[in-house]
Amino acid sequence: MSVYTGHDALTVKGLTVDFGSFRAVNDVSLSIKKGTITGLIGPNGAGKTTFFNALMGTVQPTAGTIALGDKNITGLSSDDLFASGLARTFQIPRPFKKMSVLENVMLAPMQQVGEGLLSPLLKRSLIKEQEKKIRQKALGILDFVTLSKLADHDAGKISGGQMKLLELARVLMGDPDVILLDEPAAGVNPSLTKILLERIEALNEQGKTFLVIEHDMDFIMKHCDPIIALAGGEVVFEGTAKEAQANTGLLDAYLGTGFDDD
């Protein structure tokens, strides 16, 4: 159940992204409401991934502004955005494969005491205290995403679905307000998809806001409200799942057999 509050969590105005003469995102303006699970759909090449990349600072917009709550975050780096409360997962998980699942999660927090050049020599007790707190938090999050039994396993040796849950766990270490999910159900077996959905919905009930790219229309229609469709880098639909299902043009163009992701 959504905990929509009526306030804007993420606001985009006139966002445009050009790659040379090619315009991947064209003057996109939209608002993601706090407490919603918003679905972002569109055909192959619609600009969804570029839009995500612009939100997260890995691609700089040509024009437009992005605000997280009341804060203008346009042009901030991914690290600064993470620290501000905006985080994302990736369609293809990117764990440190030779490190354990627990170590992957413990690496997520920013500005750890031990990162300074002289810190290991001058701040040993403080480092140990912080590491203990980070470890406890990481173990709690791994329990939440049902990965606690795999804490000591190499991250590169768990299943694809478990890697998606690990991605979510790493994101949660930053306690973000808004989470961007890129194809969370892709390549995940039904049992793990169910777990992932349960975790997303539990977080949503706690007040987390989600923006989800997903090609699985059953996932989108059952779990996302509202739904936004992109085509040619522009917003072509905004509405509820019921309105999307009743929109013949949308169904033909974006929800049919030809639908695919960027």
C-alpha positions as a printed NumPy array, in Angstrom:
array([[  0.   ,   0.   ,   0.   ],
       [  1.372,   3.417,  -0.973],
       [  1.915,   6.026,   1.721],
       [  1.515,   8.954,  -0.679],
       [  1.652,  12.247,   1.22 ],
       [  0.87 ,  14.747,  -1.528],
       [  4.312,  16.374,  -1.342],
       [  6.994,  16.185,  -4.031],
       [  9.987,  13.957,  -3.298],
       [ 11.697,  14.526,  -6.647],
       [ 10.91 ,  17.295,  -9.133],
       [ 12.273,  17.532, -12.669],
       [ 11.75 ,  20.635, -14.807],
       [ 12.694,  20.922, -18.471],
       [ 15.318,  18.172, -18.268],
       [ 17.15 ,  17.778, -21.562],
       [ 20.118,  15.547, -22.369],
       [ 21.978,  15.799, -25.676],
       [ 24.731,  13.546, -26.963],
       [ 26.133,  15.656, -29.785],
       [ 23.288,  16.162, -32.236],
       [ 21.196,  13.362, -30.688],
       [ 18.634,  14.387, -28.066],
       [ 18.055,  11.444, -25.716],
       [ 15.821,  13.284, -23.228],
       [ 13.738,  16.225, -24.414],
       [ 12.322,  18.841, -22.035],
       [ 11.002,  16.371, -19.456],
       [  9.07 ,  17.834, -16.536],
       [  7.521,  15.618, -13.86 ],
       [  7.089,  15.223, -10.126],
       [  7.505,  12.068,  -8.072],
       [  5.28 ,  12.266,  -5.002],
       [  6.551,  11.263,  -1.571],
       [  5.524,   7.786,  -0.527],
       [  4.734,   6.498,  -4.014],
       [  6.086,   3.624,  -6.089],
       [  6.142,   5.23 ,  -9.517],
       [  6.631,   3.072, -12.607],
       [  8.629,   4.379, -15.582],
       [  7.949,   2.567, -18.847],
       [  8.627,   3.036, -22.539],
       [  9.878,   1.261, -25.664],
       [ 13.48 ,   0.507, -26.514],
       [ 15.39 ,   3.763, -26.916],
       [ 12.788,   5.814, -25.039],
       [ 15.426,   7.516, -22.902],
       [ 14.622,   5.856, -19.57 ],
       [ 18.166,   4.851, -18.663],
       [ 19.578,   8.209, -19.78 ],
       [ 16.937,   9.894, -17.633],
       [ 18.037,   7.802, -14.625],
       [ 21.683,   8.589, -15.336],
       [ 20.907,  12.321, -15.449],
       [ 19.058,  12.115, -12.141],
       [ 22.045,  10.369, -10.545],
       [ 24.73 ,  12.679, -11.913],
       [ 26.49 ,  10.147, -14.141],
       [ 25.258,  12.126, -17.169],
       [ 25.155,  15.909, -17.028],
       [ 21.934,  17.464, -18.357],
       [ 22.127,  19.916, -21.23 ],
       [ 19.299,  21.92 , -19.695],
       [ 16.754,  21.767, -16.891],
       [ 16.737,  21.362, -13.114],
       [ 16.361,  18.501, -10.634],
       [ 15.226,  18.973,  -7.043],
       [ 15.183,  16.483,  -4.178],
       [ 12.484,  17.842,  -1.923],
       [ 13.309,  21.547,  -1.706],
       [ 17.003,  21.102,  -2.564],
       [ 18.322,  21.79 ,  -6.064],
       [ 20.567,  18.826,  -6.864],
       [ 21.236,  19.593, -10.53 ],
       [ 24.813,  18.711, -11.455],
       [ 25.759,  17.104,  -8.137],
       [ 28.008,  14.033,  -8.221],
       [ 26.64 ,  10.557,  -7.505],
       [ 28.409,  10.563,  -4.121],
       [ 26.874,  13.897,  -3.151],
       [ 23.45 ,  12.695,  -4.288],
       [ 23.803,   9.528,  -2.201],
       [ 24.691,  11.66 ,   0.8  ],
       [ 21.658,  13.875,   0.067],
       [ 19.225,  10.951,   0.102],
       [ 18.949,   9.831,  -3.535],
       [ 20.224,   6.368,  -4.504],
       [ 19.838,   3.833,  -7.291],
       [ 20.255,   0.174,  -8.11 ],
       [ 21.428,  -1.081, -11.494],
       [ 19.845,  -3.397, -14.038],
       [ 23.06 ,  -5.437, -13.944],
       [ 24.301,  -5.607, -10.317],
       [ 27.814,  -4.378,  -9.659],
       [ 29.094,  -6.057,  -6.48 ],
       [ 32.745,  -6.421,  -5.543],
       [ 32.74 , -10.074,  -6.508],
       [ 35.745, -11.249,  -4.474],
       [ 34.53 ,  -9.583,  -1.295],
       [ 31.921, -11.103,   0.96 ],
       [ 28.276, -10.093,   0.859],
       [ 28.685,  -8.431,   4.261],
       [ 31.819,  -6.558,   3.203],
       [ 29.998,  -5.237,   0.133],
       [ 27.284,  -3.769,   2.332],
       [ 29.737,  -2.359,   4.88 ],
       [ 31.555,  -0.431,   2.14 ],
       [ 28.457,   1.594,   1.268],
       [ 28.455,   4.325,   3.974],
       [ 30.19 ,   7.547,   2.94 ],
       [ 32.985,   9.371,   4.818],
       [ 34.075,   6.55 ,   7.082],
       [ 36.694,   7.52 ,   9.673],
       [ 39.254,   5.009,   8.406],
       [ 39.34 ,   6.477,   4.899],
       [ 41.802,   9.245,   5.844],
       [ 45.504,   8.705,   5.175],
       [ 46.551,   8.997,   8.825],
       [ 43.314,   7.817,  10.403],
       [ 44.428,   4.183,  10.906],
       [ 47.334,   5.499,  13.032],
       [ 45.619,   8.318,  14.908],
       [ 42.029,   7.19 ,  15.315],
       [ 42.158,   3.452,  15.929],
       [ 39.568,   3.339,  18.712],
       [ 37.176,   5.575,  16.794],
       [ 37.593,   3.431,  13.679],
       [ 36.85 ,   0.257,  15.639],
       [ 33.765,   1.809,  17.208],
       [ 32.436,   3.04 ,  13.872],
       [ 33.198,  -0.269,  12.154],
       [ 31.25 ,  -2.107,  14.86 ],
       [ 28.218,   0.133,  14.309],
       [ 28.448,  -0.223,  10.536],
       [ 28.728,  -4.006,  10.839],
       [ 25.665,  -4.172,  13.097],
       [ 23.665,  -2.006,  10.713],
       [ 24.798,  -4.061,   7.71 ],
       [ 23.837,  -7.334,   9.407],
       [ 20.414,  -5.914,  10.225],
       [ 19.866,  -4.851,   6.622],
       [ 21.046,  -8.227,   5.314],
       [ 18.503,  -9.852,   7.607],
       [ 15.822,  -7.506,   6.246],
       [ 16.61 ,  -8.497,   2.627],
       [ 16.862, -12.197,   3.622],
       [ 20.594, -12.49 ,   2.85 ],
       [ 21.957, -12.917,   6.388],
       [ 22.792, -16.588,   5.779],
       [ 24.989, -15.533,   2.855],
       [ 26.871, -12.8  ,   4.738],
       [ 30.227, -14.59 ,   4.504],
       [ 29.796, -15.838,   0.908],
       [ 31.716, -14.214,  -1.948],
       [ 29.38 , -11.729,  -3.634],
       [ 30.375, -13.073,  -7.036],
       [ 29.114, -16.558,  -6.187],
       [ 25.508, -15.76 ,  -5.229],
       [ 22.619, -15.899,  -7.707],
       [ 21.516, -13.016,  -9.91 ],
       [ 18.389, -12.532,  -7.85 ],
       [ 20.395, -12.478,  -4.643],
       [ 22.669,  -9.868,  -6.218],
       [ 19.589,  -7.679,  -6.805],
       [ 18.773,  -7.984,  -3.107],
       [ 22.416,  -7.171,  -2.295],
       [ 22.14 ,  -4.024,  -4.45 ],
       [ 19.123,  -2.974,  -2.429],
       [ 20.973,  -3.703,   0.829],
       [ 23.902,  -1.516,  -0.201],
       [ 21.538,   1.326,  -1.078],
       [ 19.757,   1.037,   2.278],
       [ 22.998,   1.641,   4.179],
       [ 22.664,   5.287,   3.121],
       [ 19.063,   5.488,   4.375],
       [ 17.894,   7.304,   1.206],
       [ 14.582,   9.11 ,   0.897],
       [ 14.199,   8.283,  -2.813],
       [ 15.361,   5.046,  -4.451],
       [ 15.632,   4.546,  -8.219],
       [ 15.291,   0.897,  -9.23 ],
       [ 16.518,  -0.116, -12.695],
       [ 14.866,  -3.364, -13.817],
       [ 14.631,  -4.917, -10.328],
       [ 12.782,  -8.013, -11.563],
       [ 14.938,  -8.688, -14.641],
       [ 16.585, -12.11 , -14.497],
       [ 15.165, -12.86 , -11.059],
       [ 13.288, -16.101, -10.371],
       [  9.678, -15.811,  -9.112],
       [ 10.447, -16.679,  -5.488],
       [ 13.157, -14.021,  -5.195],
       [ 11.019, -11.519,  -7.118],
       [  8.334, -12.053,  -4.48 ],
       [ 10.841, -11.372,  -1.7  ],
       [ 12.129,  -8.272,  -3.498],
       [  8.597,  -6.949,  -3.929],
       [  7.789,  -7.566,  -0.273],
       [ 10.911,  -5.646,   0.767],
       [ 10.097,  -2.731,  -1.585],
       [  6.534,  -2.534,  -0.284],
       [  7.717,  -2.727,   3.341],
       [ 10.151,   0.129,   2.72 ],
       [  7.413,   2.101,   0.994],
       [  5.198,   1.697,   4.051],
       [  8.085,   3.132,   6.086],
       [  8.013,   6.233,   3.88 ],
       [ 10.559,   5.443,   1.178],
       [  9.756,   6.73 ,  -2.306],
       [ 10.543,   4.645,  -5.394],
       [ 10.91 ,   5.33 ,  -9.123],
       [ 11.068,   2.034, -11.001],
       [ 12.123,   1.219, -14.563],
       [ 10.664,  -2.184, -15.368],
       [  9.667,  -4.002, -18.561],
       [  7.576,  -6.574, -16.694],
       [  4.118,  -5.058, -17.144],
       [  2.548,  -7.378, -14.573],
       [  5.012,  -5.934, -12.037],
       [  4.249,  -2.362, -13.145],
       [  0.459,  -2.697, -13.209],
       [  0.174,  -4.45 ,  -9.849],
       [  2.749,  -2.566,  -7.834],
       [  3.25 ,   0.914,  -9.315],
       [  1.011,   3.965,  -9.011],
       [  1.306,   6.29 , -10.803],
       [  2.822,   5.201, -14.103],
       [  4.828,   7.444, -16.429],
       [  5.646,   6.541, -20.035],
       [  8.533,   7.93 , -22.075],
       [  8.907,   7.755, -25.841],
       [ 11.483,   9.554, -27.918],
       [ 12.832,  11.109, -24.743],
       [  9.503,  12.777, -23.905],
       [  6.718,  12.09 , -21.416],
       [  3.761,  10.7  , -23.374],
       [  1.602,   9.42 , -20.508],
       [  1.064,   9.988, -16.789],
       [ -1.69 ,   8.264, -14.864],
       [ -2.824,   5.289, -12.832],
       [ -2.456,   1.639, -13.797],
       [ -6.188,   1.573, -14.552],
       [ -5.868,   4.58 , -16.862],
       [ -2.834,   3.028, -18.55 ],
       [ -4.712,  -0.209, -19.204],
       [ -7.597,   1.756, -20.714],
       [ -5.338,   3.795, -22.996],
       [ -5.414,   1.978, -26.338],
       [ -2.576,   3.963, -27.867],
       [ -0.351,   3.331, -24.875],
       [ -1.144,  -0.371, -24.876],
       [ -0.357,  -0.696, -28.573],
       [  2.821,   1.336, -28.483],
       [  4.375,   0.527, -25.127],
       [  2.772,  -2.498, -23.529],
       [  2.599,  -4.858, -26.462],
       [  4.965,  -7.57 , -27.617],
       [  7.429,  -5.038, -28.94 ],
       [  8.044,  -3.463, -25.542],
       [ 11.616,  -3.552, -24.335],
       [ 13.918,  -1.486, -22.172],
       [ 16.837,   0.742, -23.038]])
